[in-house]
Amino acid sequence: MPMPPEYTRPFFWDVDFYSLDTEADHFFIVERLLEQSDDKSFFWMLNYYSSQLLLNVVKSSRSLSRKTGLFWKNYFNLKEGELKCLQQLSHRAGSKF
């Protein structure tokens, strides 16, 4: 079970870091490091995971912030409609009920 490098540990403060598996938990790890990381952790992610895997996470994550989504939209030359994090949540999002 390959783990992320120890220097990425501060970004996984809310989970058992030593149980993370870079393959089995790839979506969670990439999503977290896309949203919050330092240079060293970010470049580890870019070098460890394939561009296709990163693209899949960017396109299908609803948890990424708009700012992060827009950055990766431009990086991968995507349309806004291709990223779930840039789509409206629901027609009832503004409802009180």
N, C-alpha and C positions, 0 to 999 in steps of 0.2 A: 504494500500500500504506500505509494509515494505521497509524501506530504509537501505542502508548499514550504518554501524556505522559512527559516526561523524569523528572518527580518520582516516577513509579512504578518507576523503574529499580532501586532497592535491593531490591524484592520479587522481582525476576527475576535474581538474582545467579548462578544456576546455568545460565542459557541465554544465547544471543546476543540481547541485548535489541533490537538494531537490526534483527534479522530477524523480530521479532514483528509480526504483522498483526492489528489489532483485530477484523477480520472472520473471517479464516481460523482464527485461534487463540483465538476468543472463549471456548471452553470452558475452556481452560487459564488464560487471563487472569482470567476471572471466578472460577474455582475457587481460584486463588492469592490473589486479592484478598479473597475471602470469608474465607479462612483467616488471612491475615496482611496487614495494610495499616495505613496511618495514616489519619487523618480525611480529609485532602485526596484521597488515592487512593481511599478507600472512596466518597466522595461523587462523584468523577469516574465511577466504575464505575456507581453508581446512576443518574446522569444520562445516561451514554453508552449503556448497554444497556437494553433494554426489560424491564419486569417479567416478561413472559412468558419471555424468554430466561433471566433470573435464576432463575425458577421451574424451568425445565427443567434447569438446571445443579444446582440444589439437590436436585431429585428424583432425578437420575440419577448424581450423583457418589458414588463409593465412597470417595474420598479425604478428604472433609471429616471433621473430628473430630466426636465426639458432641456436644460443646458447641456448635459452629457449627451442626450439624444441628438441634439442639433450638431454638436461637435462630430459625432460619429456618422451622422447623415452626410456631412460634408466630406469627411475622411473617405468613406466608402462610395461617395457620389450616389446617394440614394434619394428617393422622393419621400416627403414627409409621411405619406400614407403607408409606406413600407415598414415604419417603426411603430410598434404598439405603444411605446411610451409617449409618442406624440399625438396619438389619437384621443378623441374625447372619450371619457370613461362611459358615460351613459347619458341618454336624453333626460334622465331624472336627477342628474348630479346636483342641480341647483334646488331641487325640491326639498321642502321642510319635512316631508313624510318619509 
